[in-house]
Amino acid sequence: MTFNDIFKSSFLANVGAVSLLDMALAMVLAFGLGLFIFFVYKKTFAGVMYSASFGVTLVALTMITTLVILAVTSNVVLSLGMVGALSIVRFRTAIKEPLDIAFLFWAIAVGIVLAAGMIPLAVFGSVLIGLILLVFANRSDTTKPYIVVLTCDGPASEEAALNCLRSHTRRCVVKSKSAQRGSVELNLEVRLIGGDTDFVNELAALRGVHSAVLVSYNGDYMG
């Protein structure tokens, strides 16, 4: 490519910049790896409400990134214009789960690597990342925190409930306490022993305990 070719503006000259075989291969691979990312996202999702549209977005984002990078790598002038155009794009959608950010970057990275022609790197990297996420993201942890909400009628029943909790849990910490005439409400963070939740029934059966609620908690939401 000469200096004049860089600044040459011709629509028809760019028609054959990328061969049909390269386009077809890149887009098919992008679709396949996008589906793999979607599958890993679906298997590792641990949020409150699963969003199927976000999974489809991962597939589309992989293919769109591949399409854009194919165009950029074939024309220097287009690459400069693309940088300026994309610099004004702003996304206002809030990301609720931190892991979702990793999936978005994963889809973008796969699209870039595929369009750059590094197919083995894209495939091997995606398989490795997917296996790591499948192993660690959904790993069962018996020490994860829970919230116990207790409603008692007085100090005596409160003390009995706390003693029962401490004897059945690995850790028990009072997070908040609300007292009214004839009623005491406690919010406690507990760590279970072996995942056993039968102690909630014992709590509810204690004299003076009106209700006992156990809620799964991960630090960001309850569910």
N, C-alpha and C positions, 0 to 999 in steps of 0.2 A: 504494500500500500504506500503510495507516494503522498507528499504533503498536500497536493491538490485533491487527491481522493478523499482526504479526511474532511475537507470542507465542501465536497461536492454534494449537492442536494438534488437527488433524483429519486422519485418514488419507484419507478420501474427497476432501477438499479438495485434496490433492496429486496426485490421479490425473491431472488434466488440466494439471498445471503445465508439462509439456513436451509439445508436439504430436507426433503420430506422424510427421509429415513431418520435423520437426527431428531426432527420434531416428533415423529411418531414414537420413537424409542424413549425419548425423554419424558413425554407426556404419559405414556403407558407405565413407565417405571415410577413416575411421580404419583400416579393414581394408586398403584400397588403399595408403595411405601406410605402413602397417605392413609390408605385403609388399615395398614399395620399400626400406624400411630393411633388411629381411631379405635382399633381393637384394644390396644394397650391402655388408652384413656378409659375405655368402658370398663375394663377389668380392674383398674386401679382406682376408680373413682370412689371417694370416701366422704363426699360432701353431703349437704342436706338434701338437695334436689338435683337429680341427674338431668342434664340438658343435652338432648340428642342433637339440637342445632349446633352446639359447640363442637361436637364430634364431627359433624358434616363440615363445619368451618375449617377444621384441621385438614381434611382431605382437600377442600377447595384452596386453602392457603398454600399447601404444598404444590399444587398444580399451577396456581397463579404465580408463585415465586419462580417456578421453573420457566414459565412462559416469559416473564419479565427479564430474567437473567439471560435466556437465549437471545432475546432481542438486543440486550445491552452488549453482550459479547460479540455480536456480529457488526456493530456499528459504533464507532467512537463518539460521533456527534450525538447519536441517540442516547448513549450512556450519560453524557453530560446533561442533556435535557431531562432525562429520567431522574437524575439526582436532584435537579431543581424542582421538578414536579412533585416528587415524593417528599421533599423537605417541608412542604406546606400542608401535608396530610396530618390531621390530628385525630386520635381515637379517644372518645369520651366514655366508652363502655368500661365499667368498673370490673376488675378481676377479683372475684370473691375468694378463690382458692389459690394459695401460693403455687401449688403444683401446676395449675393451669398455665402459668407464665412459662414454665419449662416446656410444656407441650407446644405452645405457640412458637417459641424459639426453635424447638426441635423441627417443627414443620417448615419453618423458614429456612433453617440450615440445610435440611435435606433438599429443598428446592434449589438452593444456591449451588450445592455440591453436585447435584445431578446435572444442572445446566452447564456447569463447568466441565463436564465430561468425566468426573471422578466417580464412576458408577460403583466400583468395588468399595470405595470409602463410604459412599452413601448407604449401601446395603449392609456392609459389615458394622458400621457405626450405629445404624438404626436397630439392627438385631441385638447388638450389645446393650444399647441404652434401654431397649424394650425389656430385655431379660433382667436388667438391674432394677427397673421400675416394678416389674412383676414380682420380684423377690422381696423388695424392701417396702414398697408403698403400701401393700396390703398385708404386711406382716402382723400377725396377731400378737398383741401385747397385753398380758394379764395385769400389768402394773399401770395401765392408763387410768387417768383420774375419772372419778364419778362425782356427781353432786347428789347429796342426800338432803331432801327438804323435809323437816320434821315440824309438826304442830303439836304442842303439848299444852297441858292446862296449868302447869306450875313448876317451881324449882325441883320438887321431888321427882316428878316424871321426867323432867329434863335430865337430871343426873342419872336416872336409871337408863334412859335411852342412850346417853353418851357412854356409859359403861358397857352396854350391850354392843354398841358400834365399835368401841376400841377392842373388844374381845373377838370380833369377827372380821376385822379389817387390818391391813398392814399399816395403814396410816390414816389418821383422822384429825382434820384441822377445821376449826370453826371459821367460816368466811364472813358470815353476817348473822346478826341476832336482832329480832324485832319482838318487843314485849308490849302487850296490852293487858288490860284487866282481865284476868282469867284465861289468857292465851299467850303462848310463847312460840315464835317461829324461828327455826334455826336452819341455816344453809351451811352444809359442811362438805368439804372436799375429802374424799376417801379413796384409798387404793385397796382393791379387793385382793383376797387370798385365793388364788386358783380359779378366779372367775365365778365363785359361788355367790348367788344373790338371795339365798333363802333367808338370810338374816333380816331382810326387809319385812317378811311375814312376822318374825318375832318382834320386831320393833312395833309394828301395827297392833300386835296383841298385848303390848304392855299396858298396864293400868295408867291412865292419864294421857296416853298418846292418841291423839285424834286421827292423825294421818302420817304416813311415811311414804315418800316418793324417791325413787332412784332414777337419776338421769345421766346418760352418757355425756361426757364433756371433753372437748379437745382443746380448750383455751380460746376458741374463736366463736363457737356456736354450740348450742345444745340440740340434741336429737336422739 
